[in-house]
Amino acid sequence: QVQLVESGGGLVQAGGSLRLTCAASGDTFRIFIMGWYRQAPGKERELVAACTGGGTTNYADAVKGRFTISRDDAKSTVTLQMNSLKPEDTAVYYCNAANAALRPVVYWGQGTQVTVSS
């Protein structure tokens, strides 16, 4: 089992920055990919950014050039640096981790609220 705990959400004005951190515990050796998803009210959960164990990153088009994902496997953490925030970035942000199996086991954090005011 893997447990994920997010921190760093909050309220920020448009154009501001926030940094989200997710700490993994438990069987962290099983983790291959870590990332961040978000879910706004009335919308489906969507991928924001992800990072594989090999360092390959993937970003949603809406956040490219503004958000940066990084991971520290020694500390079992993944961080999302969010700059130039927009009101449309307002959502609950969830940390996500999965192993490398053909049918991956997926883990989720409890979510952290990010609110961007205009």
C-alpha positions in Angstrom: 0.0 0.0 0.0 1.0 3.6 -0.7 -0.3 6.6 1.2 -0.2 10.1 -0.4 -0.6 13.3 1.6 -0.8 16.7 -0.2 0.0 20.1 1.2 0.4 23.6 -0.1 -3.0 24.6 -1.4 -4.7 27.8 -0.6 -6.1 31.1 -1.9 -4.1 33.3 -4.3 -4.7 36.2 -6.6 -4.5 35.8 -10.4 -0.9 36.0 -11.5 0.4 34.6 -8.2 2.1 31.3 -7.4 1.6 28.3 -5.3 3.6 25.2 -4.6 2.0 21.9 -3.9 3.9 19.0 -2.4 2.8 15.4 -2.1 4.6 13.0 0.3 4.3 9.3 -0.3 4.7 6.7 2.4 4.4 2.9 2.7 5.5 0.7 -0.2 7.0 3.6 -2.2 9.4 1.3 -4.0 6.4 0.2 -6.1 5.8 3.7 -7.5 6.7 4.3 -11.1 4.8 7.4 -12.0 3.7 10.3 -9.9 1.5 13.2 -10.9 -1.2 15.7 -10.2 -4.8 15.8 -11.3 -7.4 18.4 -10.6 -11.2 18.6 -10.5 -13.1 21.8 -10.7 -16.8 22.0 -9.7 -19.0 20.3 -12.2 -16.1 19.0 -14.3 -14.3 15.7 -14.6 -11.0 15.1 -13.0 -8.2 15.8 -15.4 -4.4 15.3 -15.6 -2.3 18.3 -14.8 1.2 16.9 -14.9 3.0 13.7 -14.4 6.5 12.5 -14.0 7.9 8.9 -14.5 10.7 7.3 -12.6 12.9 8.0 -15.5 12.2 11.7 -15.4 9.9 11.9 -18.3 7.3 14.6 -17.7 3.9 15.3 -19.3 1.8 18.4 -18.9 -1.8 19.4 -19.8 -1.8 22.0 -22.6 -3.6 24.4 -20.3 -0.6 24.5 -17.8 2.4 24.2 -20.1 4.9 27.0 -19.5 3.3 27.9 -16.1 3.5 24.7 -14.0 6.5 22.6 -13.3 6.5 19.1 -11.8 9.4 17.6 -10.0 10.0 14.6 -7.9 12.5 13.5 -5.3 12.6 9.8 -5.1 15.0 9.9 -2.1 12.3 11.7 -0.1 9.4 10.1 -2.0 7.9 13.5 -2.8 6.5 15.1 -5.9 6.1 18.9 -6.2 4.0 21.0 -8.5 5.2 24.6 -8.8 2.3 26.7 -10.2 3.1 30.2 -11.5 1.0 32.8 -13.3 -2.1 31.2 -11.9 -5.5 31.9 -13.5 -9.0 31.8 -12.1 -9.6 28.7 -14.3 -6.9 26.9 -12.3 -9.3 26.8 -9.4 -9.9 23.2 -8.4 -9.2 20.5 -5.9 -5.7 19.1 -6.8 -5.1 15.4 -6.2 -1.7 13.7 -6.0 -1.6 10.5 -7.9 0.8 7.6 -8.0 0.9 4.3 -9.9 3.1 1.3 -10.3 4.5 -0.1 -13.5 2.3 -3.2 -13.8 0.3 -4.0 -17.0 -2.8 -3.2 -14.9 -1.4 -0.4 -12.7 -2.4 0.0 -9.1 -3.4 3.6 -8.7 -3.2 5.6 -5.4 -4.8 8.9 -4.7 -4.3 11.6 -2.0 -7.1 13.3 -0.3 -6.9 16.4 -2.3 -6.0 20.0 -1.6 -8.0 23.1 -2.6 -6.5 25.7 -4.9 -8.5 28.9 -5.4 -7.4 31.7 -7.7 -9.3 34.9 -7.4 -9.6 37.4 -10.2 
